[in-house]
Amino acid sequence: MFVAAFKKEWKESVRRHRILVVIGIFLILGIISPIGAKLLPKMLEMMATKTNTQGIQVSFSREPMAGDAIFQYNKNFSMLPILIVLLAMGLVTEEKARGTAEMILSKPVSRFSFIFSKFACLALVILIGAASGGVVCLFYTSILLGGVDIGKYLFLNFLLFFYLVPFISITLFMSVVIKNIAGAAISGIGFYFFFMIVGVIPGINRFTPQGIYSYTAKMVLNSPSTEWIVPFISSLLITVVLFLLSIVIFEKQEI
Protein backbone atom coordinates (compact mmCIF):
# COMPACT_ATOMS: atom_id res chain seq x y z
CA MET A 1 0.00 0.00 0.00
CA PHE A 2 1.13 3.52 -0.80
CA VAL A 3 0.24 4.91 2.65
CA ALA A 4 2.41 2.37 4.45
CA ALA A 5 5.33 2.98 2.08
CA PHE A 6 4.94 6.76 2.45
CA LYS A 7 4.91 6.54 6.26
CA LYS A 8 8.12 4.50 6.10
CA GLU A 9 9.75 7.15 3.87
CA TRP A 10 8.59 9.97 6.12
CA LYS A 11 9.99 8.28 9.22
CA GLU A 12 13.25 7.76 7.33
CA SER A 13 13.36 11.48 6.44
CA VAL A 14 12.86 12.41 10.08
CA ARG A 15 15.29 9.79 11.42
CA ARG A 16 18.05 10.88 9.05
CA HIS A 17 17.31 14.57 9.74
CA ARG A 18 16.65 15.05 6.03
CA ILE A 19 13.71 17.35 6.67
CA LEU A 20 15.62 19.42 9.23
CA VAL A 21 18.52 19.90 6.82
CA VAL A 22 16.18 21.01 4.02
CA ILE A 23 14.21 23.40 6.22
CA GLY A 24 17.45 24.78 7.66
CA ILE A 25 18.94 25.50 4.22
CA PHE A 26 15.78 27.19 2.97
CA LEU A 27 15.50 29.24 6.18
CA ILE A 28 19.08 30.42 5.75
CA LEU A 29 18.31 31.50 2.18
CA GLY A 30 15.15 33.23 3.33
CA ILE A 31 17.02 35.17 6.01
CA ILE A 32 20.23 36.12 4.22
CA SER A 33 18.52 37.33 1.04
CA PRO A 34 16.76 40.41 2.52
CA ILE A 35 19.51 41.07 5.05
CA GLY A 36 22.13 40.89 2.31
CA ALA A 37 20.11 43.19 0.05
CA LYS A 38 19.80 45.68 2.90
CA LEU A 39 23.43 45.66 4.05
CA LEU A 40 25.38 44.97 0.84
CA PRO A 41 25.41 48.57 -0.51
CA LYS A 42 26.65 49.90 2.83
CA MET A 43 29.29 47.18 3.08
CA LEU A 44 30.54 47.96 -0.44
CA GLU A 45 30.72 51.67 0.37
CA MET A 46 32.71 50.94 3.53
CA MET A 47 35.10 48.64 1.66
CA ALA A 48 35.55 51.16 -1.13
CA THR A 49 36.26 53.93 1.39
CA LYS A 50 38.88 51.86 3.22
CA THR A 51 40.69 50.74 0.09
CA ASN A 52 40.38 53.97 -1.83
CA THR A 53 43.59 55.96 -2.00
CA GLN A 54 42.49 58.39 -4.73
CA GLY A 55 40.02 60.37 -2.66
CA ILE A 56 37.10 59.14 -4.80
CA GLN A 57 33.84 58.62 -2.94
CA VAL A 58 31.69 55.61 -3.85
CA SER A 59 27.93 55.85 -3.25
CA PHE A 60 24.75 54.21 -4.51
CA SER A 61 22.08 56.25 -6.25
CA ARG A 62 19.14 54.62 -4.46
CA GLU A 63 18.28 52.77 -1.30
CA PRO A 64 17.77 48.99 -1.56
CA MET A 65 14.17 47.94 -2.16
CA ALA A 66 12.05 44.84 -1.61
CA GLY A 67 12.69 43.76 -5.19
CA ASP A 68 16.41 43.54 -4.45
CA ALA A 69 15.77 41.01 -1.68
CA ILE A 70 13.47 38.92 -3.88
CA PHE A 71 16.02 39.04 -6.69
CA GLN A 72 18.69 37.77 -4.29
CA TYR A 73 16.32 35.06 -3.00
CA ASN A 74 15.64 33.94 -6.57
CA LYS A 75 19.37 33.97 -7.35
CA ASN A 76 20.11 31.75 -4.35
CA PHE A 77 17.86 29.04 -5.79
CA SER A 78 20.26 28.39 -8.66
CA MET A 79 22.35 25.83 -6.75
CA LEU A 80 19.49 24.08 -4.94
CA PRO A 81 19.08 21.31 -7.57
CA ILE A 82 22.39 19.93 -6.29
CA LEU A 83 20.77 19.64 -2.84
CA ILE A 84 17.93 17.64 -4.44
CA VAL A 85 20.46 15.34 -6.11
CA LEU A 86 22.28 14.71 -2.83
CA LEU A 87 19.01 13.93 -1.08
CA ALA A 88 17.67 11.61 -3.78
CA MET A 89 20.82 9.84 -4.96
CA GLY A 90 20.40 6.81 -2.69
CA LEU A 91 16.62 6.53 -2.53
CA VAL A 92 16.49 3.24 -4.45
CA THR A 93 20.15 2.21 -4.80
CA GLU A 94 20.73 2.18 -1.04
CA GLU A 95 17.51 0.27 -0.36
CA LYS A 96 18.56 -2.44 -2.81
CA ALA A 97 22.08 -2.60 -1.40
CA ARG A 98 20.85 -2.97 2.20
CA GLY A 99 18.20 -5.53 1.26
CA THR A 100 15.37 -3.43 2.67
CA ALA A 101 13.79 -3.08 -0.78
CA GLU A 102 13.32 -6.85 -0.98
CA MET A 103 11.85 -6.92 2.52
CA ILE A 104 9.40 -4.10 1.79
CA LEU A 105 8.31 -5.56 -1.54
CA SER A 106 7.67 -8.94 0.10
CA LYS A 107 4.81 -7.22 1.93
CA PRO A 108 1.64 -6.01 0.16
CA VAL A 109 3.50 -3.00 -1.31
CA SER A 110 3.61 -2.68 -5.09
CA ARG A 111 6.70 -1.49 -6.91
CA PHE A 112 4.71 1.52 -8.10
CA SER A 113 3.90 2.45 -4.48
CA PHE A 114 7.54 1.89 -3.53
CA ILE A 115 8.79 4.39 -6.13
CA PHE A 116 5.90 6.83 -5.81
CA SER A 117 6.24 7.03 -2.02
CA LYS A 118 9.88 8.05 -2.39
CA PHE A 119 9.07 10.73 -4.96
CA ALA A 120 6.07 12.06 -3.01
CA CYS A 121 7.88 12.15 0.34
CA LEU A 122 10.91 14.02 -1.02
CA ALA A 123 8.64 16.43 -2.92
CA LEU A 124 6.77 17.11 0.32
CA VAL A 125 10.02 17.69 2.21
CA ILE A 126 11.15 20.17 -0.46
CA LEU A 127 7.74 21.86 -0.42
CA ILE A 128 7.85 22.29 3.38
CA GLY A 129 11.38 23.68 3.15
CA ALA A 130 10.52 26.05 0.29
CA ALA A 131 7.40 27.28 2.11
CA SER A 132 9.42 27.91 5.28
CA GLY A 133 12.11 29.83 3.41
CA GLY A 134 9.53 31.78 1.43
CA VAL A 135 7.64 32.87 4.55
CA VAL A 136 10.83 33.93 6.35
CA CYS A 137 12.09 35.85 3.31
CA LEU A 138 8.74 37.64 3.03
CA PHE A 139 8.79 38.48 6.74
CA TYR A 140 12.30 39.95 6.79
CA THR A 141 11.83 41.72 3.46
CA SER A 142 8.66 43.42 4.71
CA ILE A 143 10.42 44.56 7.89
CA LEU A 144 13.69 45.71 6.33
CA LEU A 145 12.74 46.88 2.85
CA GLY A 146 9.00 47.40 2.64
CA GLY A 147 5.97 45.59 1.29
CA VAL A 148 5.87 42.88 -1.37
CA ASP A 149 3.22 42.07 -3.98
CA ILE A 150 1.88 38.90 -2.30
CA GLY A 151 0.24 37.46 -5.42
CA LYS A 152 3.37 37.88 -7.50
CA TYR A 153 5.55 36.54 -4.69
CA LEU A 154 3.39 33.42 -4.28
CA PHE A 155 3.54 32.76 -8.02
CA LEU A 156 7.32 33.20 -7.97
CA ASN A 157 7.65 30.59 -5.22
CA PHE A 158 5.26 28.27 -7.04
CA LEU A 159 7.47 28.38 -10.13
CA LEU A 160 10.68 28.00 -8.12
CA PHE A 161 9.30 24.84 -6.51
CA PHE A 162 8.61 23.36 -9.95
CA TYR A 163 12.10 24.37 -11.00
CA LEU A 164 13.35 21.91 -8.38
CA VAL A 165 10.83 19.07 -8.83
CA PRO A 166 12.25 17.63 -12.10
CA PHE A 167 15.55 16.95 -10.34
CA ILE A 168 13.72 14.60 -7.96
CA SER A 169 12.60 12.48 -10.93
CA ILE A 170 15.99 12.74 -12.63
CA THR A 171 17.95 11.50 -9.61
CA LEU A 172 15.30 8.94 -8.67
CA PHE A 173 15.55 7.55 -12.20
CA MET A 174 19.33 7.41 -11.94
CA SER A 175 19.04 5.73 -8.55
CA VAL A 176 16.92 3.00 -10.19
CA VAL A 177 19.14 2.55 -13.25
CA ILE A 178 22.60 2.88 -11.69
CA LYS A 179 23.75 0.37 -9.09
CA ASN A 180 25.78 2.66 -6.83
CA ILE A 181 24.99 5.88 -5.00
CA ALA A 182 28.00 7.80 -6.32
CA GLY A 183 27.00 7.06 -9.91
CA ALA A 184 23.46 8.29 -9.30
CA ALA A 185 24.82 11.48 -7.69
CA ILE A 186 27.29 12.18 -10.49
CA SER A 187 24.61 11.59 -13.13
CA GLY A 188 22.13 13.89 -11.36
CA ILE A 189 24.69 16.67 -11.01
CA GLY A 190 25.64 16.09 -14.65
CA PHE A 191 22.04 16.72 -15.69
CA TYR A 192 22.06 19.94 -13.65
CA PHE A 193 25.12 21.30 -15.44
CA PHE A 194 23.76 20.06 -18.77
CA PHE A 195 20.60 22.11 -18.26
CA MET A 196 22.72 25.11 -17.24
CA ILE A 197 24.81 24.84 -20.42
CA VAL A 198 21.78 24.28 -22.64
CA GLY A 199 20.07 27.15 -20.84
CA VAL A 200 22.35 29.71 -22.49
CA ILE A 201 21.36 28.56 -25.98
CA PRO A 202 18.60 30.85 -27.30
CA GLY A 203 15.31 29.08 -27.90
CA ILE A 204 16.31 25.84 -26.17
CA ASN A 205 16.37 26.77 -22.49
CA ARG A 206 12.58 27.15 -22.43
CA PHE A 207 12.32 23.39 -22.92
CA THR A 208 14.29 22.72 -19.73
CA PRO A 209 13.79 23.48 -16.02
CA GLN A 210 16.38 26.23 -16.49
CA GLY A 211 13.74 28.08 -18.49
CA ILE A 212 11.63 28.43 -15.35
CA TYR A 213 14.57 29.89 -13.46
CA SER A 214 15.31 32.30 -16.31
CA TYR A 215 11.69 33.45 -16.26
CA THR A 216 11.58 34.02 -12.49
CA ALA A 217 14.66 36.25 -12.79
CA LYS A 218 12.82 38.35 -15.40
CA MET A 219 9.71 38.29 -13.25
CA VAL A 220 11.58 39.83 -10.32
CA LEU A 221 12.84 42.55 -12.67
CA ASN A 222 9.23 43.37 -13.61
CA SER A 223 9.28 41.84 -17.10
CA PRO A 224 5.87 40.12 -17.12
CA SER A 225 5.10 37.71 -19.95
CA THR A 226 3.79 34.22 -20.61
CA GLU A 227 7.29 32.79 -21.10
CA TRP A 228 6.82 30.56 -18.04
CA ILE A 229 4.23 28.32 -19.70
CA VAL A 230 6.51 26.34 -22.05
CA PRO A 231 9.31 25.65 -19.50
CA PHE A 232 6.69 24.81 -16.87
CA ILE A 233 5.03 22.23 -19.14
CA SER A 234 8.45 20.93 -20.23
CA SER A 235 9.51 20.49 -16.59
CA LEU A 236 6.29 18.61 -15.82
CA LEU A 237 6.85 16.35 -18.83
CA ILE A 238 10.44 15.63 -17.76
CA THR A 239 9.19 14.84 -14.26
CA VAL A 240 6.37 12.54 -15.37
CA VAL A 241 8.30 10.74 -18.11
CA LEU A 242 11.32 9.96 -15.92
CA PHE A 243 9.07 8.96 -13.03
CA LEU A 244 7.17 6.51 -15.25
CA LEU A 245 10.41 5.19 -16.74
CA SER A 246 11.70 4.62 -13.21
CA ILE A 247 8.67 2.47 -12.45
CA VAL A 248 8.86 0.53 -15.75
CA ILE A 249 12.56 -0.26 -15.27
CA PHE A 250 12.16 -1.05 -11.58
CA GLU A 251 9.31 -3.46 -12.38
CA LYS A 252 11.70 -5.49 -14.56
CA GLN A 253 14.62 -5.53 -12.15
CA GLU A 254 15.46 -8.42 -9.87
CA ILE A 255 15.72 -7.30 -6.27
N, C-alpha and C positions, 0 to 999 in steps of 0.2 A: 504493500500500500504506500501511496505517496506520502501521506501524513506521517507515518512511522519513519520513513526514510528522511523526511524533512526535519522531524524532531531530532533524529540522530545527528544530522548535519548541523543543526542549530546548537546542540549541546557541544559538538566538536568545535564550533566557532567560538563559543564562550570559553571552553576548557583551554583552548590554545591562545586565548586572548586576541583572536583575530578581530573581533568586533571592537575591542578597546583600542587596538592599534589603528584601525580605520577611522574610528571617531576621533581619536587623538590627532591624526594627521590632518583631517578635514577641519578640526577646530583650530589648529595652528594656522592653517591657510586663511581661515575666516577671521582670525585675530590680526595676523601680521599684514594682511592686505590693506585695511583702512589705516592702521597705525603707520605702516610704511608710507602710504600715500600722503599722510599728514606730516610726517617728520622728514621725509626724504629731501624736499627742497631746502629746508633749514640746515640739514646735515651737509648738503652739497655746498651751500653758501659758506658754512663754517670751514669746511675743508678747503674751499677755494681761497678764503681769506687767510688761512694759516700758511698755505703753500704759495701764495701769490707774492712775488717779489717785485712786481712791476707797478704796484700801486693801483691796479685795475680792480674795480669793485664788481663782483658778480651778484646779480639779483634776478629774481623771477618776476615776470610781468603780472602774474595773477596768483591768487591763493588757491591751494588744492581744493578740488570739489569732490562731490560724491562719486561722480563718474570716474575719477582717477582711481578711487578705491575699487570700484567694480571692474575697471580695466585690469588692475593688478590681480584681483581675484581670478578673473578669467585667464590671465596669463599664467597663473600658478597651476592651472589645471593641465597644462601641456605635458607634464611629466607623469601625471597620475596613471596613465595606462600601464606604466611599468609596475606600479603598485598592484594593479589588477593581475598582471602576469605572475608576480611573485606570490600572490595569494592563491591563484588558481592552478599553478604549475603541477602540483602534486595531487589534485583532487581525485583523479582516477588511478594514475600511476602508482601512487603510494598505497592506495587501498589494495591494489592487485599484488604489490610486493609484500605487504604485510599479511595477506591472506584474508583480510576482513571483507573484501568484496565477495569472495566465495561464500563466506559465512552469511553475509546479508542476503545474497541472492538465493541461498538455500531456504530462506524463509519466504512467505508469500509477498515478496517484493519484486516487481518486474524490472527488467533492465531499463525500460523507459523511465520508471519512477526513480530508479537509482541515479540516472543521469540528470533528470529534470530537477530532483531535489537539490543536487549540488549547484546547478545553475540558479535556481530560484533562491536558495539560501544566500549565496554570494551576492546576487543582485539585491536582495533585501539588506544585507550588511552594507553594501555600497550606498544604497538609497538612504539608510539611516545616517550614515556618515556624511553624505552630501547634504542632507537636510539640516543636520547639526551645524555643519560649517556655514551653510547658507544663512541660517538664522543668526549665528554669531556675527557673521560679516555684516548683515543688515543692521544689527543692533549697534555695533561699533561705528559703522559708517554714519548712521543717523545721529549718533552722539557727537562724533568728531567733525563730520563734514556736511551734515545736513540731510534732508529727506531724499528718499529714493522712490522712483516710480515702481510701486509694488507689482503691478501687472507685468510690466516689462522685466522686472527682476525675477519673478516667478518663471516666466517663459525662458529666460536665460538659463536658469538652473535646471529647468526641464530638459533643454537641449544639451546642456553639459553632462547631465546624467546619461543621456543616450549617446553621447560621444564616448563614454566609458563602457557601456554595455557590450558592444561588439567584441571587446577584448576578453570578456568572460567566455564567450563562445569560441573565440579563436584559441585561447589557451586550454579550455576544456577539450576542444577537439584534438589539440596537440597532446594533451595528457592521455587521451584515449589511444591515439595512433602510435605515439612514441613510448618506448618501454622504460625510460628513465626520466627522473624529474629534471635533471640538468638540461636534457634535450628539449623537453617541453618548454622550459624557461627561455632557453636560447631562441627557440623557434618563435615564441610569443613576442619576445623583444625584437626579433628580426622583423616580424610583421609590423610592429610599431614604427621602426625606422623606415621600413618600406613605404608605409602610408605617409610618413613625413616627407620622404624624397619625392614620391608621386604627387604629394600635395602642392609642390611648387610648379608643377606642370599645368599651364593654363587649360581649363576645360576638363581636366581629369580628376582634380581633387574633389569635385562635387560628387563623385561616385564613391568616395571613401569617407570614413568617419572624420578624417581631417577636414573635410568640407564643412562639417558642423562647427568645428572649432574655429575655422576661418570666418564663418558667418557670425558667430557670437562676438568675435573681436570687432567686426564691422558694426554689429548691433550696439555694442557699448559706445562706439564712436558716433552713434546716431545716424547710421546709414541703413534705414529700414528698407526691406525688400522681401521677396518671396524666395530668396536663394537658399533658404534652409530646407525647403521641401524635398528637393532631389537628394541631397546628402542624408537627410533624415530617413527617407525611404530606402536608400542604398544601405545605410547602417542597419536598418531593420532586416533587410534581405540577407545581409552578411550574417547577422545574428541567427536568424531562423535557419538558413541553409546549413551553416556549420553545426548548429545544434542538432538538426535532423541527421546530418552525416555522422555526427558523433554517436547517435543512437543506432543507426544502421550498422556502422562498423563494430560498435560494442556488442550488438546482438550476435554477430558472427564470430566473435573472439572466444577462445577457450580461456576460462578463468582458473 
